[in-house]
Amino acid sequence: MPPSVDVDSITAYLSSLVEDRPPSEIVLDVGLVSVGVWLLLKGIRAARSSRRSLTTTRLRGPPNPSFLFGVGEQLEFAPNQDSGALFEAWSKEYGAVYQVPSAFGAQRVVLFDVRAIAHVFARDAGHVPSSAESGEAPGAKGTYDHLAFTKLAVANLIGKGVLWASGDNHKRQRKALTPAFSNAAIRDVTPIFFDSAYKVKNIWDELLASSSTNDEVVEVQRWMNHISLDSIGLAGFSHDFGAIYGKKSAVTDTFDAFSTTPPTKFYRFMFVVLGLVFPWFVNLPTARTQISKKLNDAMAEIAQVLLERTRREKEQGGNEMEKDRSVIGTLLRAETAGTELHLSHQEILDSMKVLLLAGYETTSTSLTWALIELSKNQKAQSKLREELSQFSTGDPTYDQLTSDSLPYLDGVVHEILRLHPVANEVPRVVVEDDIMPLSEPILDASGKTIASVAVAKGTNIAIPVEGINRSEALWGPDAKVFRPERWLEDGLPDGIPPQVKGVQGYRHLLTFIDGPRICLGRHFAVAEFKAVLSVLIRNFTFDFATPDAKVEVIRSFLFRPKVVGEQGVDVPLRIRRIE
């Protein structure tokens, strides 16, 4: 029987090392402890692997620059956070499936092969698809799930809701939530998206009216944050956070702090680079983990208040609440549903936290990127405004937003989602031994041609979302360029190159991933994105505050843009009123 690791004791000791110590000493002490623990873990893994019937295929890959960190330091501190470009460069050199060194001599398998990616996503969250679902021969039993580090981080931040859950637990939670994101439910709340955008429009109008010039510089990222928070509050929970009007609350203050305070290099080094090997590092006390705890507590408090308020309204409203398609109405029905759709009280609170954070962080970031790219490309901005000018006296309907009535708006939105996914990589761990099929043969480490890759239980997998979305092999030589027209070109369905069709995600992108964990709120997010952007572009022009402004990417909860030289994640843009 291999020895067990007393993680709580190790975490407590490492916590004591962090307090009131200079970073250089912390790194040294934690490094020494980590090496000792790593040696113990290596022995445990060796004992376990000796009993396995399957070993992971030896693949080609880049050399190991560091035994301690592998290529983790290169990826985490890649120029402008563009690890996707590094992953893509390696795929050109070593093939569509290759391995990269991780911390302490471990290896990760990186997937650029679209069939292998589809195979993994189809088996995500412990789901074993039927042969009819997968299109593969019966018998494949391999499954995949979050890394232990991811599980701990998600549980600490937003609890054990649908984002954390796996297997039957995940299926049950997801099935219970699905009605809140139907087309009918999103149609009901689309006016809220427009209303939030018009609130900001009116504030900006007043700002311009009081200006001595015909333009004004506004920090757009914070405004997009507040639009997103108020929209998800009203659309999902019938609660107005009042963030647009500057109303203070624990939730808005903590959200602002969380999204505008980048993690330190020490945090990124310890948690992101070494967290793959030592997942319990996520429990070490740092300024970042303290903000995460505050955010969790603030969301839990407001979720409890909103749930109790809505429950009282349901008791008073009788059957009316049974017709409520909102998120909170759906959750309350799940509380009293049968076993198949039942959610416990804690699962409901955790689901509310998941949806609050996801609805806030992802849409606000995408909207900010859209304003940045349209500021860079004035021609595209004018073309979009021209298409939207047909709605000078009203707004597009939900059907117009989601059909082909506004092709250029659709192209702009999906080009932003392609170029700027909020997560640059999806990490997974192999839960059960598996054989991954490939769309094209590759060479293994010995130079032998292979048509599939064996992955043993415990193997870490990396799917480079940003790299796939921007792959020149898939999207052509201008894959890194913002060009909405690519979605509209003649002679190609949706303007998408044939080779992209192998990507199984939403609109052949991996931005919302795929499979059982595909983003439940993707259509909600796209509808909000289109509605808000349509209002802003119809009423204002956008340009950079200074002509030489440069944009960089920094890690927040996910990844956010900022203008170089500005505080936090500020993106100041110059706006002018469209008369």
C-alpha positions in Angstrom: 0.0 0.0 0.0 1.7 3.3 -1.1 2.0 6.0 1.6 -0.6 8.8 1.8 0.3 12.5 1.6 -1.0 14.6 4.6 -2.0 17.5 2.4 -3.5 19.6 5.3 -0.2 19.4 7.2 1.9 20.4 4.2 -0.5 23.3 3.3 -0.4 24.6 6.9 3.4 24.5 6.8 3.6 26.2 3.5 1.2 28.9 4.7 3.5 29.7 7.6 6.4 30.1 5.1 4.4 32.7 3.1 3.6 35.1 6.0 5.8 38.2 6.2 8.6 36.8 4.1 10.4 38.4 1.0 9.5 36.6 -2.3 13.0 35.2 -2.8 13.0 33.4 0.6 9.4 32.2 0.0 10.3 30.7 -3.4 13.4 29.0 -1.9 11.6 27.5 1.1 8.6 26.4 -0.8 10.8 25.0 -3.5 12.7 22.8 -1.0 9.5 21.5 0.5 8.1 20.9 -3.0 11.1 18.9 -4.0 10.6 16.6 -1.0 6.9 16.2 -1.6 7.6 15.6 -5.3 10.0 12.8 -4.6 7.3 11.2 -2.4 4.7 11.6 -5.1 7.0 10.2 -7.7 7.4 7.0 -5.7 3.6 6.7 -5.3 3.1 7.3 -9.0 5.7 4.7 -9.9 4.0 2.2 -7.7 0.6 2.9 -9.3 1.9 3.0 -12.9 3.6 -0.4 -12.5 0.1 -1.9 -12.1 -1.3 -0.2 -15.2 -2.0 -2.2 -18.4 -1.7 0.9 -20.6 1.2 3.4 -21.0 0.9 6.7 -22.7 2.4 6.8 -26.2 5.8 8.5 -26.2 5.5 11.5 -28.4 7.8 14.1 -29.8 7.9 17.6 -28.2 10.1 20.5 -27.2 13.2 19.9 -25.0 12.8 20.5 -21.2 14.3 23.9 -20.3 13.9 23.3 -16.6 13.4 20.3 -14.4 11.5 22.3 -11.8 9.1 24.2 -14.2 9.2 22.4 -17.5 7.8 24.8 -20.2 5.4 26.2 -17.6 7.3 29.4 -17.2 7.5 29.9 -21.0 3.8 29.4 -21.4 2.7 31.5 -18.4 5.0 34.4 -19.1 4.7 34.2 -22.9 4.8 37.7 -24.6 1.3 39.3 -24.2 0.0 36.1 -22.7 0.0 34.5 -26.1 0.7 30.9 -25.2 -1.5 29.9 -28.2 1.2 31.1 -30.6 3.8 29.0 -28.7 1.6 25.9 -28.8 1.0 26.4 -32.5 4.7 26.8 -33.3 5.4 23.5 -31.5 2.5 21.8 -33.4 4.2 22.8 -36.7 7.5 21.3 -35.5 6.3 18.2 -33.6 2.9 17.3 -35.1 -0.7 17.8 -34.2 -0.4 15.8 -31.0 2.8 16.2 -29.0 4.0 16.3 -25.4 5.5 19.2 -23.4 7.6 19.0 -20.2 5.7 20.1 -17.1 7.0 20.8 -13.5 9.3 18.3 -11.9 9.7 16.1 -15.0 6.0 15.4 -15.6 4.7 15.5 -19.2 1.5 17.0 -20.7 0.0 15.8 -24.0 -1.1 18.8 -26.2 -3.8 18.4 -28.8 -4.0 20.3 -32.0 -5.7 17.4 -33.9 -9.4 18.2 -34.3 -10.6 14.6 -34.1 -8.6 14.0 -30.9 -10.0 17.2 -29.4 -13.6 16.2 -30.3 -12.9 12.7 -28.8 -11.8 14.2 -25.5 -14.6 16.7 -25.2 -17.2 14.0 -26.0 -15.9 12.2 -22.9 -15.6 15.2 -20.6 -17.0 15.3 -17.1 -16.8 11.5 -16.9 -19.3 11.1 -19.8 -19.0 7.9 -21.8 -20.8 8.5 -25.2 -22.5 5.7 -27.1 -21.0 4.7 -30.4 -23.8 6.5 -32.1 -23.0 9.7 -30.3 -19.3 9.5 -31.0 -19.3 8.0 -34.4 -16.6 5.6 -33.2 -16.5 1.8 -32.8 -18.0 0.5 -29.5 -15.7 -0.2 -26.6 -14.0 3.2 -26.0 -14.3 3.8 -22.3 -11.8 6.5 -21.6 -13.1 9.6 -19.8 -11.6 13.0 -18.9 -12.2 15.6 -16.2 -10.9 18.8 -14.5 -7.5 18.6 -13.0 -7.3 18.4 -9.2 -6.0 22.0 -9.1 -9.0 23.2 -11.2 -11.4 21.4 -8.9 -9.9 23.0 -5.8 -9.8 26.4 -7.3 -13.4 26.3 -8.6 -14.7 24.9 -5.3 -12.9 27.7 -3.4 -14.2 30.4 -5.7 -17.8 29.4 -6.6 -18.5 26.2 -4.8 -19.5 22.8 -6.1 -22.1 23.8 -8.7 -22.3 22.6 -12.3 -18.9 23.9 -13.3 -17.3 21.7 -10.6 -19.5 18.6 -10.8 -18.7 15.5 -12.8 -20.4 12.3 -13.9 -24.1 11.8 -12.9 -23.9 14.8 -10.6 -22.9 17.0 -13.5 -25.6 15.6 -15.8 -28.3 16.2 -13.1 -27.3 19.8 -12.3 -26.9 20.7 -16.0 -30.3 19.1 -16.9 -32.0 21.1 -14.1 -30.5 24.4 -15.4 -31.1 23.9 -19.1 -34.6 25.4 -19.3 -33.3 28.8 -18.1 -31.2 29.0 -21.3 -33.7 28.0 -23.9 -34.4 30.2 -26.9 -37.8 31.2 -25.3 -36.1 32.1 -22.0 -33.4 34.2 -23.7 -36.1 36.0 -25.9 -37.8 37.0 -22.7 -34.7 38.7 -21.2 -33.3 40.3 -24.4 -35.0 43.7 -23.6 -33.0 43.8 -20.4 -29.7 43.7 -22.4 -30.9 46.6 -24.5 -32.0 48.5 -21.4 -28.6 48.1 -19.7 -26.9 49.4 -22.8 -29.2 52.4 -23.0 -28.5 53.3 -19.4 -24.8 53.7 -20.3 -25.7 55.5 -23.5 -27.7 58.1 -21.5 -24.8 58.6 -19.0 -22.3 59.0 -21.8 -24.7 61.5 -23.5 -24.8 63.6 -20.4 -21.0 63.4 -20.2 -20.6 64.6 -23.7 -23.2 67.4 -23.3 -21.2 68.8 -20.4 -17.9 68.6 -22.2 -16.2 71.7 -23.8 -15.3 69.5 -26.8 -17.3 67.1 -28.9 -15.5 64.1 -27.5 -14.7 62.5 -24.2 -12.4 59.8 -22.9 -14.1 57.0 -21.0 -12.6 53.9 -19.4 -14.8 51.3 -21.2 -13.8 48.1 -19.4 -15.4 49.2 -16.1 -18.5 50.3 -18.0 -18.7 46.9 -19.7 -18.3 45.2 -16.4 -21.2 47.1 -14.9 -23.4 46.4 -18.0 -22.7 42.7 -17.6 -23.3 42.6 -13.9 -26.6 44.5 -14.0 -27.8 42.4 -17.0 -27.1 39.1 -15.3 -28.6 40.3 -12.1 -31.9 41.4 -13.7 -32.1 38.7 -16.4 -31.1 35.8 -14.2 -32.3 36.8 -10.7 -34.7 39.8 -11.1 -32.2 41.9 -9.0 -30.7 45.2 -10.0 -27.2 45.6 -8.7 -27.2 49.2 -9.8 -23.6 49.0 -10.8 -24.2 51.2 -13.9 -25.3 54.0 -11.6 -22.5 53.5 -9.2 -24.5 51.8 -6.4 -22.1 50.2 -3.9 -22.4 46.7 -2.6 -20.2 43.9 -1.5 -20.7 42.1 -4.8 -19.9 45.0 -7.1 -16.9 46.1 -5.0 -15.5 42.6 -4.9 -16.2 42.0 -8.6 -14.4 45.2 -9.5 -11.4 44.3 -7.2 -11.3 40.8 -8.6 -11.4 41.8 -12.3 -9.1 44.8 -12.0 -6.4 43.4 -9.7 -4.0 41.2 -11.8 -2.4 38.4 -9.9 1.3 38.9 -9.0 4.1 37.1 -10.8 4.7 35.1 -7.6 1.1 33.9 -7.6 1.2 32.9 -11.2 4.5 31.1 -10.7 3.4 29.2 -7.6 -0.2 28.5 -8.5 -0.3 28.2 -12.3 3.1 26.7 -13.1 3.5 24.4 -10.0 -0.2 23.9 -9.4 -0.3 21.1 -12.0 1.9 19.0 -9.7 0.9 20.4 -6.3 -2.9 21.3 -6.5 -3.1 22.1 -2.8 -1.0 25.2 -3.5 -4.3 26.8 -4.2 -5.0 26.9 -0.5 -2.0 29.0 0.4 -3.0 32.4 1.7 -2.2 35.2 -0.7 -3.8 38.5 -1.6 -5.4 36.8 -4.6 -6.9 34.0 -2.6 -8.2 36.4 -0.1 -10.0 38.3 -2.9 -11.4 35.0 -4.1 -12.7 34.2 -0.7 -14.3 37.6 -0.4 -16.0 37.2 -3.8 -17.3 33.7 -2.8 -18.7 35.1 0.5 -20.3 38.1 -1.2 -21.9 36.0 -3.9 -23.1 33.4 -1.4 -24.7 36.2 0.7 -26.5 37.8 -2.2 -27.6 34.4 -3.6 -29.2 33.5 -0.3 -31.0 36.8 -0.1 -32.3 36.6 -3.7 -33.3 33.0 -3.2 -35.3 33.7 -0.1 -37.0 36.7 -1.7 -38.0 34.8 -4.8 -39.2 31.9 -2.7 -41.6 34.3 -0.8 -42.8 35.7 -4.1 -43.4 32.2 -5.4 -45.5 31.3 -2.3 -47.6 34.5 -2.8 -47.8 34.2 -6.6 -49.1 30.6 -6.8 -48.9 29.1 -10.3 -47.4 32.2 -11.9 -44.0 31.2 -10.7 -44.4 27.8 -12.5 -44.2 29.8 -15.8 -41.0 31.7 -14.8 -38.3 30.8 -17.2 -35.6 32.9 -15.4 -32.5 31.3 -13.9 -33.8 31.7 -10.3 -37.3 30.5 -11.2 -35.7 27.4 -12.8 -33.6 26.8 -9.7 -36.5 27.1 -7.3 -38.4 24.5 -9.3 -35.4 22.2 -9.2 -35.4 22.5 -5.4 -38.7 20.6 -5.3 -38.3 18.5 -8.4 -37.9 14.7 -8.4 -34.6 12.9 -8.1 -33.6 13.4 -11.8 -33.8 17.2 -11.7 -33.5 17.9 -7.9 -30.9 20.3 -6.7 -30.0 20.7 -3.0 -30.1 24.1 -1.4 -26.3 24.3 -1.5 -26.2 23.3 -5.1 -28.7 26.0 -5.9 -26.6 28.6 -4.2 -23.5 27.4 -5.9 -25.2 27.4 -9.3 -26.2 31.0 -8.7 -22.5 31.9 -8.0 -21.4 30.1 -11.1 -23.9 32.0 -13.3 -23.1 35.4 -11.6 -19.4 35.1 -12.2 -19.6 33.6 -15.7 -22.2 36.1 -16.8 -20.2 39.0 -15.5 -16.6 38.0 -16.5 -17.0 36.6 -20.0 -19.4 39.1 -21.7 -17.7 42.2 -20.3 -14.4 41.0 -21.6 -15.8 40.2 -25.0 -17.5 43.6 -25.3 -14.3 45.4 -24.3 -12.3 43.5 -27.0 -15.0 44.4 -29.6 -14.6 48.1 -28.8 -10.8 47.7 -29.0 -10.8 45.9 -32.3 -13.3 48.3 -33.8 -11.2 51.3 -32.6 -8.2 49.7 -34.4 -10.3 49.1 -37.5 -12.3 52.2 -38.3 -13.5 50.8 -41.6 -15.0 47.8 -39.9 -16.6 50.1 -37.3 -18.2 52.2 -40.0 -19.4 49.1 -41.9 -21.1 47.8 -38.7 -22.7 51.1 -38.0 -24.0 51.3 -41.5 -25.6 47.8 -41.2 -27.2 48.9 -37.8 -28.5 52.2 -39.2 -31.6 50.5 -40.4 -32.6 50.5 -36.7 -32.3 54.2 -36.1 -35.8 54.4 -34.5 -35.8 51.1 -32.7 -33.8 48.0 -31.8 -33.4 44.7 -33.5 -35.7 42.0 -32.3 -34.4 38.8 -30.7 -35.1 37.0 -34.0 -33.1 39.6 -36.0 -30.2 39.3 -33.6 -30.1 35.5 -33.9 -30.8 35.1 -37.6 -29.0 36.2 -40.7 -30.6 39.6 -40.7 -27.4 41.3 -39.4 -24.6 39.4 -41.0 -21.9 41.9 -40.3 -22.8 42.2 -36.6 -22.7 38.4 -36.5 -19.3 38.4 -38.2 -17.9 41.0 -35.7 -19.2 39.1 -32.7 -17.8 35.7 -33.8 -14.5 37.1 -34.9 -14.1 38.5 -31.4 -15.0 35.2 -29.9 -12.5 33.5 -32.2 -9.6 35.8 -31.6 -10.1 36.6 -28.0 -11.4 33.6 -26.0 -11.6 34.4 -22.3 -9.5 31.2 -21.5 -6.5 30.4 -23.6 -6.3 26.7 -22.7 -8.5 23.9 -21.4 -6.6 21.5 -19.1 -7.9 18.0 -18.5 -6.8 14.8 -16.8 -7.4 11.3 -18.1 -9.7 9.5 -15.7 -9.7 6.1 -17.4 -7.1 4.7 -19.9 -8.0 5.7 -23.4 -7.0 5.5 -27.1 -7.5 8.8 -28.9 -8.1 8.6 -32.6 -6.4 11.1 -35.0 -7.6 12.8 -38.1 -4.2 12.4 -39.7 -1.2 10.1 -38.8 1.7 11.6 -36.8 5.2 10.5 -35.9 5.8 9.3 -32.3 9.1 9.8 -30.4 10.7 6.9 -32.2 9.8 8.2 -35.6 7.1 5.5 -36.2 3.9 6.6 -37.9 0.8 6.2 -35.7 -2.9 6.8 -36.3 -4.0 7.0 -32.6 -2.5 7.9 -29.2 -2.7 5.9 -26.0 -3.2 8.0 -22.8 -2.9 6.3 -19.4 -5.0 7.3 -16.4 -3.6 10.3 -14.7 -2.1 11.8 -17.9 -2.5 15.6 -18.1 -4.0 16.9 -21.4 -3.8 20.5 -22.8 -6.2 21.8 -25.4 -5.0 25.2 -26.5 -8.2 27.0 -27.2 -6.5 30.2 -28.4 -4.1 28.3 -30.5 -6.8 26.3 -32.3 -9.0 29.4 -32.8 -6.1 31.2 -34.4 -4.5 28.3 -36.2 -3.1 29.2 -39.6 -3.5 25.5 -40.6 -7.3 25.9 -40.0 -8.1 29.5 -40.7 -5.5 30.5 -43.2 -2.5 32.8 -43.3 -4.5 35.7 -41.8 -5.7 33.7 -38.9 -4.3 36.2 -36.4 -6.0 39.2 -38.1 -9.4 40.7 -37.0 -11.4 40.3 -40.2 -15.2 39.9 -39.7 -15.6 39.4 -43.5 -14.2 35.8 -43.2 -17.6 34.7 -41.8 -19.4 36.1 -44.8 -17.3 35.2 -47.9 -18.9 34.0 -51.1 -18.3 30.4 -52.0 -17.9 29.1 -48.5 -20.7 28.2 -46.1 -20.6 30.9 -43.4 -17.3 32.0 -44.9 -15.6 29.2 -42.9 -12.8 27.2 -44.6 -13.6 23.5 -45.0 -10.8 22.3 -42.7 -12.4 24.3 -39.8 -15.5 22.1 -40.0 -13.7 19.4 -38.0 -13.8 21.7 -35.0 -16.9 20.5 -33.2 -17.6 23.5 -30.9 -20.1 26.3 -31.2 -19.7 27.9 -34.7 -16.6 25.7 -35.1 -14.8 27.6 -32.3 -13.5 26.3 -29.0 -14.3 29.5 -27.1 -17.3 27.8 -25.3 -15.5 24.4 -25.4 -17.6 21.4 -26.5 -19.2 18.2 -25.3 -21.0 17.7 -22.0 -19.3 20.8 -20.5 -20.1 23.2 -23.4 -21.0 26.5 -22.0 -24.7 26.4 -21.0 -25.1 30.1 -21.4 -23.5 30.5 -24.8 -26.6 31.7 -26.6 -27.5 34.0 -23.7 -24.0 35.5 -23.9 -24.0 36.0 -27.6 -27.5 37.6 -27.5 -26.3 40.0 -24.8 -23.1 40.7 -26.7 -25.0 41.6 -29.9 -27.7 43.7 -28.2 -25.2 45.9 -26.2 -22.8 46.3 -29.1 -25.6 47.3 -31.4 -26.7 50.1 -29.1 -23.2 51.5 -28.5 -22.1 51.4 -32.2 -25.3 53.1 -33.4 -24.8 56.0 -31.0 -21.1 56.5 -30.6 -17.8 56.4 -32.5 -14.9 54.8 -30.7 -11.2 55.5 -31.0 -8.1 55.2 -28.8 -7.5 58.0 -26.4 -3.9 58.4 -27.8 -2.9 57.5 -31.3 0.1 55.4 -30.2 -1.9 53.3 -27.6 -0.9 49.7 -27.4 -3.0 46.9 -25.9 -1.7 44.0 -23.9 -3.3 41.0 -22.3 -3.1 40.2 -18.5 -4.4 37.4 -16.4 -7.4 38.3 -14.3 -9.9 35.5 -13.3 -9.6 34.8 -17.0 -7.7 37.0 -19.5 -8.4 40.7 -20.0 -7.1 43.4 -22.2 -5.6 46.6 -21.0 -3.9 49.6 -22.6 -0.2 49.6 -21.9 0.8 52.1 -19.2 -2.7 52.4 -17.7 -3.7 51.3 -14.2 -5.1 47.9 -13.5 -7.0 46.8 -16.6 -8.0 50.2 -17.8 -9.0 50.7 -21.5 -9.5 54.4 -22.1 -11.3 55.1 -25.4 -12.4 58.4 -27.0 -16.1 58.5 -27.8 -18.1 60.9 -30.0 -21.8 61.2 -30.4 -23.4 60.0 -33.6 -25.9 62.7 -34.6 
